[in-house]
Amino acid sequence: MEQRPFGPLKAEISVIGQGTWNIAHGDRSRAITALRRGLDLGMNHIDTAEMYDGAEALIAEAIAGRRDEAFIVSKVLPSNASRERTRRACESSLAKLKTDRLDCYLLHWRGEHPLEETFRAFEDLKRDGKILSYGVSNFDAGDLQEALAVTGNGKIICNQVLYHLQQRAIEHEVIPWCEKNGVAVVAYSPFGQDRFPAPNSAGGKVLGEIALSHRASPRQVALAFLTRRKSVFAIPKAGRPEHAEDNAAAGKLKLSDDEIVRIDRTFPRGPKRRSLPML
Ligand SMILES: NC(=O)c1ccc[n+]([C@@H]2O[C@H](COP(=O)([O-])OP(=O)(O)OC[C@H]3O[C@@H](n4cnc5c(N)ncnc54)[C@H](OP(=O)(O)O)[C@@H]3O)[C@@H](O)[C@H]2O)c1
């Protein structure tokens, strides 16, 4: 599994990580096995959120005895993102995760509370060792610029955003902004949830041909395409161990320039949109 520096952090984070939205709604022991298998294969980045009902408690079981192997990211809901309630939300996440610290804590999306308050809470939590770093999610370039003005350079380590083959809006402004400012980009819903191109669709056939030539799977090709720039990481969610294995193998797949051009033409990034798409 390829590991890369995560924004300004010295820590090396797996280019492919593990999402956990809805993971607690399926077969619980299978999901725990999937997360553990992912860790075995080097997918150390585990993404969760207070919003992901039951996911934090499930992760606690998956990482029992292996906390130091994981880079755990959780998120505060915008409605909880005042200075005082952010602290409480973080403490609740820590209790559910049965850990003493988060490796990174994100504001899930921008809401009613001023950014100053949320980032002040993040700084308090960092000072107390409850979080080791912080970042944002669903921020467009304008939001990022405002956030940077509040925190100063080198504080926001990542921006987690929607990015998959049929949704490439972040390539217009968000990725360039993040690269210029040393912020990691984390691609969520990298398979478009359950809308991954069908094998018999035009796009699915292109992915299938490229996959065949690498003895890889079409999803591995998609993940390799999304993470082709060093600044971008991806966090597919897998509730099944065989899916975790498939996704982990994408961490060593390298596409040629010609293959990247072919995928780019098959799934065009489209025009710039006025607002950043999110789920
Ligand atoms: N910050 C935000 O606002 C935000 C929003 C959405 C998501 N996220 C994060 O991003 C993560 C990923 O996004 P997502 O869960 O929305 O969707 P996703 O990762 O695009 O897709 C998940 C679906 O793909 C299936 N899958 C995974 N690996 C597979 C494989 N190798 N072969 C076949 N099927 C496979 C999963 O099935 P199984 O479960 O059956 O394995 C599941 O049905 C989330 O879990 C969450 O952590 C963040």
The ligand as an ORCA input file, in Angstrom:
! r2SCAN-3c Opt
* xyz 0 1
  N     -17.483     14.182      4.414
  C     -18.637     13.857      3.893
  O     -19.573     14.670      3.774
  C     -18.832     12.444      3.393
  C     -19.964     12.134      2.608
  C     -20.090     10.832      2.146
  C     -19.125      9.871      2.465
  N     -18.056     10.185      3.267
  C     -17.045      9.171      3.633
  O     -16.594      8.522      2.455
  C     -16.774      7.112      2.604
  C     -16.993      6.438      1.262
  O     -18.139      6.933      0.615
  P     -19.542      6.135      0.541
  O     -19.648      5.164      1.663
  O     -20.565      7.189      0.405
  O     -19.507      5.362     -0.849
  P     -18.424      4.574     -1.730
  O     -17.211      4.265     -0.969
  O     -18.314      5.319     -3.012
  O     -19.225      3.236     -2.055
  C     -19.552      2.284     -1.080
  C     -20.223      1.106     -1.779
  O     -19.253      0.453     -2.630
  C     -19.220     -0.927     -2.303
  N     -17.837     -1.388     -2.491
  C     -16.738     -0.970     -1.817
  N     -15.646     -1.567     -2.299
  C     -16.045     -2.404     -3.299
  C     -15.372     -3.280     -4.174
  N     -14.048     -3.416     -4.126
  N     -16.125     -3.990     -5.087
  C     -17.462     -3.833     -5.145
  N     -18.171     -2.998     -4.341
  C     -17.458     -2.282     -3.428
  C     -19.638     -1.041     -0.877
  O     -20.141     -2.326     -0.652
  P     -19.947     -3.152      0.739
  O     -20.182     -2.178      1.835
  O     -20.949     -4.229      0.636
  O     -18.535     -3.684      0.780
  C     -20.716      0.047     -0.816
  O     -21.933     -0.456     -1.312
  C     -17.961      7.032      3.560
  O     -18.138      5.736      4.069
  C     -17.601      8.090      4.561
  O     -16.605      7.603      5.449
  C     -17.888     11.469      3.710
*
